[in-house]
Amino acid sequence: MSVFAHPGRHRVAVLVRHGVLPMELGLVHQLFGAAVSPDGDPLYEVATCTPVPGTVHTDTDFSLHVAHDTQALHEADTVIVPATHEDDEATTEGRLPAALAAAFAHLRPGTRLASICTGAFVLAAAGLLDGRRATTHWKSCEHFRRLYPAVLLDPDVLYTDEGDLLTSAGEASGIDLCLHMIRNDHGASVANAVARTTVVPPHRDGGQAQFIQRPVREPQFASTGTARAWALTRLDQPLTLQELAAQESMSVRTFTRRFREEVGLTAVQWLTQQRIERARQLLEETDLPVDRIAAAAGFGTAASFRHSLQAALGVSPTGYRNTFRGPATARQDVTRARLDPAAST
């Protein structure tokens, strides 16, 4: 009997082990469970599994009852491995426990595999990360390198995406990774709707630093948040560093340094990222021509927009729209509202 009850949905199996962090398990169910089509139909089905069904201890004072065994891994389109605070062969000896080795040996071709935090040790122990870029929690990086020297470990990012293999750095970056997968599967509009539903940021780039070793700032420390909020309302306009710095009454030099400290990106990189996100939404939700979208998102010309989207996503505007555009009626309604805001009131 199948673990999954809805054949039309993308099947996500979450592999938990004793010592699992409840937050990491919960965020997978919450985020993928909140992803729905424009008609309100769930896009994913999530099932939790473990090598031996029954009681699974967590790293807190309560346990979980998990009904499914690793058969769920064989049926899944995506397998996600959260962290555990209990050691096993993957974290002490660099090899996969026998029960998991048997399960991973029977994964269907094309299954997407992802890890949260030290769940990367499981993927590495299975030999899946050799020669591939990956990350894990910064506290475990040196230990990971000793056990798995063949993995191209990047300790300075929130998550990595190698196509069929994805890893994230810690609990909060697991949210970023799940939203990233939802965005890749169904587009920015669906991912942003999930973010709004769960009240989390819609997008943090995987290249952001996961850990900066400095004291937490005092509350009176000047922030660049006002400048970012100001910029988001003016993405269609040329914006300079001088204008951004002026919103915080800072010099350009001070603003540039503090922006990088707070966001993990330069102001120019961040602006490009926000413009790409705005353009993705317009491609998905409207029938505006490419040159109008380029202007609305602040790229100026269609050629500049095409180049930026190709560099960021590896796809043309037309290719992206054909993949992620929603129902025609909904697009037309949104298009009219954007062209004539008064028409929507």
C-alpha positions in Angstrom: 0.0 0.0 0.0 1.3 3.4 -1.0 2.5 5.9 1.7 1.1 8.7 -0.4 -2.6 9.1 -1.0 -2.7 11.8 -3.8 -0.9 10.6 -7.0 -1.2 14.0 -8.6 0.8 15.9 -6.1 4.6 16.2 -5.7 5.5 13.6 -3.0 7.9 14.8 -0.3 9.3 12.3 2.2 11.0 13.6 5.3 13.5 11.1 6.8 13.7 11.5 10.6 16.1 9.8 13.1 16.3 9.7 16.8 17.3 13.1 18.1 15.5 15.0 15.3 14.9 18.7 15.8 11.1 19.3 15.8 11.5 22.7 14.2 13.2 21.3 11.1 10.5 18.6 10.7 7.7 21.1 11.3 9.0 23.7 8.8 9.0 21.2 6.0 5.4 20.2 6.6 4.3 23.8 7.1 5.9 25.3 4.0 5.2 22.6 1.5 1.7 22.1 3.0 1.0 25.8 2.4 1.8 25.7 -1.3 -1.4 25.7 -3.4 -2.3 26.2 -7.0 -4.2 29.3 -8.2 -7.3 27.1 -7.8 -6.4 26.4 -4.1 -5.4 22.8 -4.7 -2.4 21.5 -2.6 0.7 21.1 -4.7 2.6 18.7 -2.4 1.9 15.8 -0.1 4.4 15.4 2.7 5.0 12.1 4.6 7.4 11.5 7.6 9.3 8.3 7.7 12.0 6.6 9.8 13.9 3.3 9.5 11.9 1.6 12.3 8.4 3.0 12.6 7.1 3.9 16.1 8.4 6.3 18.7 11.2 8.7 17.6 12.9 10.7 20.3 13.5 14.4 19.6 16.1 16.7 21.1 13.4 18.1 23.4 11.3 16.6 26.2 8.7 15.1 23.9 8.7 12.2 21.3 7.1 11.7 18.0 5.1 8.7 16.6 6.1 8.0 13.1 4.0 5.5 11.2 5.9 5.1 7.9 9.1 3.3 7.2 11.6 4.0 4.4 9.2 2.7 1.7 8.3 6.4 1.6 11.7 7.2 0.2 11.2 4.8 -2.7 7.9 6.6 -3.7 9.0 10.2 -3.1 9.8 12.8 -5.7 11.8 14.8 -3.1 13.5 13.4 0.0 14.5 15.8 2.8 16.8 14.8 5.7 16.6 17.1 8.8 19.3 17.1 11.4 19.6 15.0 14.6 21.4 15.7 17.8 22.3 12.0 18.3 25.4 10.6 16.7 25.3 7.6 14.4 27.7 6.1 11.8 27.2 9.0 9.5 28.4 11.5 12.0 31.1 9.4 13.7 32.4 6.9 11.2 31.7 8.5 7.8 29.4 5.6 6.7 25.7 5.1 6.4 23.8 2.9 8.9 22.8 -0.3 7.2 19.0 0.4 7.3 19.5 3.7 5.6 22.0 2.3 3.1 19.5 -0.2 2.0 16.8 2.5 1.6 19.0 4.9 -0.3 20.1 2.1 -2.7 16.5 1.8 -3.9 15.7 5.5 -4.5 14.0 6.1 -7.8 16.1 7.7 -10.5 15.7 11.5 -10.5 14.6 11.8 -6.9 15.6 15.2 -5.5 17.5 15.0 -2.3 17.9 17.8 0.3 19.3 18.2 3.8 18.7 20.6 6.6 21.7 21.5 8.9 23.7 18.3 9.7 21.3 16.2 7.7 24.1 16.7 5.1 26.1 14.0 6.9 23.6 11.4 5.7 23.8 12.5 2.1 27.6 12.6 2.3 27.7 9.1 4.0 25.6 7.8 1.1 28.4 9.0 -1.3 25.9 11.4 -3.0 27.9 14.6 -2.3 31.3 13.5 -3.5 32.6 16.1 -5.9 29.5 18.2 -5.3 29.1 21.6 -3.6 27.4 21.4 -0.2 27.0 23.1 3.1 26.1 22.3 6.7 25.9 24.1 10.0 29.0 26.2 10.6 29.7 24.4 14.0 30.0 21.1 12.2 32.0 22.1 9.2 35.5 21.0 10.4 34.2 17.7 11.5 32.3 17.3 8.2 35.6 18.0 6.3 37.5 15.4 8.2 34.8 12.7 7.5 34.0 13.6 3.9 37.0 15.3 2.2 35.7 14.5 -1.2 32.7 16.9 -0.7 33.2 20.5 -1.9 32.0 22.0 1.4 31.1 25.7 1.4 30.7 26.9 5.0 29.8 30.4 4.1 26.4 30.1 2.5 22.8 29.6 3.6 22.2 26.8 1.1 23.5 25.1 -2.0 21.6 23.9 -5.1 23.2 21.3 -7.3 20.0 20.5 -9.1 19.1 17.1 -7.7 21.1 17.7 -4.5 20.5 20.6 -2.1 21.9 21.3 1.3 21.2 24.0 3.9 23.2 25.4 6.8 20.8 25.4 9.8 17.2 25.5 11.0 16.4 29.0 9.6 18.2 28.4 6.4 16.0 25.3 6.0 13.1 27.7 5.5 15.1 29.4 2.8 15.9 26.1 1.1 12.3 24.9 1.1 11.0 28.2 -0.3 13.8 27.9 -2.9 12.6 24.5 -4.0 8.9 25.6 -4.1 10.0 28.6 -6.2 11.9 26.4 -8.6 8.9 24.0 -8.9 6.1 26.4 -9.2 7.4 29.9 -9.5 7.9 33.1 -7.4 4.2 33.8 -6.9 3.5 30.4 -5.2 6.7 30.7 -3.1 5.8 34.3 -2.1 2.3 33.2 -1.1 3.7 30.5 1.1 6.1 33.0 2.7 3.2 35.4 3.4 1.1 32.6 4.8 3.9 31.5 7.2 5.1 35.1 7.8 8.7 34.6 6.7 10.9 36.5 4.3 10.1 35.4 0.7 13.6 35.1 -0.5 17.1 35.0 0.9 19.8 34.2 -1.6 21.7 31.0 -1.0 25.0 32.8 -1.3 24.4 34.9 1.8 26.8 34.3 4.7 25.4 31.9 7.3 27.5 33.1 10.2 29.4 36.3 10.9 31.5 36.2 14.0 30.8 39.5 15.7 28.8 40.7 18.7 25.1 41.4 18.3 24.6 45.1 17.7 23.2 47.3 20.3 19.6 48.5 19.5 20.8 52.1 18.7 23.2 50.8 16.0 22.1 52.4 12.7 20.4 50.0 10.3 20.0 50.1 6.5 16.4 48.9 6.7 14.9 52.3 5.9 16.9 52.5 2.7 15.8 49.0 1.6 12.1 49.7 2.3 12.5 53.0 0.3 14.2 51.2 -2.6 11.5 48.5 -2.8 8.9 51.2 -3.7 11.1 52.6 -6.4 12.5 49.6 -8.2 11.4 51.0 -11.6 13.7 54.0 -11.1 17.5 54.3 -11.4 18.8 54.1 -7.8 22.3 55.1 -6.8 24.3 54.3 -3.7 24.3 58.0 -2.9 20.5 58.1 -2.8 20.3 54.9 -0.7 22.9 56.2 1.8 21.0 59.5 2.0 18.0 57.6 3.4 20.1 56.6 6.4 22.0 59.9 6.6 25.2 58.0 6.1 28.2 58.4 3.9 28.4 56.0 0.9 31.4 54.3 2.5 29.6 53.7 5.8 26.4 52.7 4.2 28.1 50.2 1.9 29.9 48.6 4.8 26.9 48.3 7.0 24.6 47.1 4.2 27.0 44.2 3.5 27.2 43.4 7.2 23.4 43.3 7.6 22.3 41.7 4.3 25.3 39.6 3.3 25.2 41.2 -0.2 26.3 44.5 -1.7 23.6 47.0 -2.2 23.9 46.6 -6.0 23.6 42.8 -5.7 20.6 43.2 -3.5 18.9 45.6 -5.9 19.4 43.2 -8.8 18.0 40.4 -6.7 14.9 42.4 -5.9 14.4 43.5 -9.5 14.7 39.9 -10.6 12.0 38.9 -8.1 9.7 41.8 -9.2 10.2 40.7 -12.9 9.5 37.1 -12.0 6.2 38.0 -10.5 5.2 40.1 -13.5 6.1 37.4 -15.9 4.0 34.9 -13.9 1.0 37.1 -13.0 0.6 39.4 -16.0 0.6 39.5 -19.8 2.8 42.6 -19.9 5.3 42.5 -22.8 8.9 42.0 -21.9 9.9 45.6 -22.5 7.2 46.8 -20.1 8.4 44.4 -17.4 12.0 45.4 -18.0 10.9 49.0 -17.3 8.7 48.2 -14.3 11.4 46.1 -12.6 14.1 48.8 -13.2 16.2 47.0 -15.9 15.7 49.8 -18.4 15.8 47.9 -21.6 14.5 44.5 -22.6 18.0 43.5 -23.6 19.4 44.3 -20.1 16.5 42.4 -18.6 17.1 39.3 -20.7 20.8 39.3 -19.9 20.1 39.7 -16.1 17.4 37.0 -16.0 19.6 34.6 -18.0 22.5 35.2 -15.6 20.4 34.7 -12.5 18.2 31.8 -13.6 19.6 30.4 -16.8 16.4 31.1 -18.7 14.9 33.7 -21.0 11.9 35.8 -20.0 9.7 33.9 -22.5 11.0 30.6 -21.3 10.3 31.5 -17.7 6.8 32.8 -18.5 5.9 29.7 -20.4 7.0 27.5 -17.5 5.3 29.4 -14.6 2.5 31.5 -16.0 -0.9 31.0 -14.2 -4.4 30.7 -15.6 -5.2 33.3 -18.3 -8.2 34.8 -16.6 -6.2 35.5 -13.4 -3.4 37.0 -15.4 -5.7 39.3 -17.3 -7.2 40.6 -14.0 -3.8 41.3 -12.6 -2.6 42.9 -15.8 -5.6 45.3 -15.8 -5.0 46.1 -12.1 -1.4 46.9 -12.7 -2.0 49.1 -15.7 -5.0 50.8 -14.1 -4.9 50.6 -10.3 -8.2 52.5 -10.0 -9.9 49.7 -11.9 -9.3 47.3 -8.9 -10.9 49.6 -6.4 
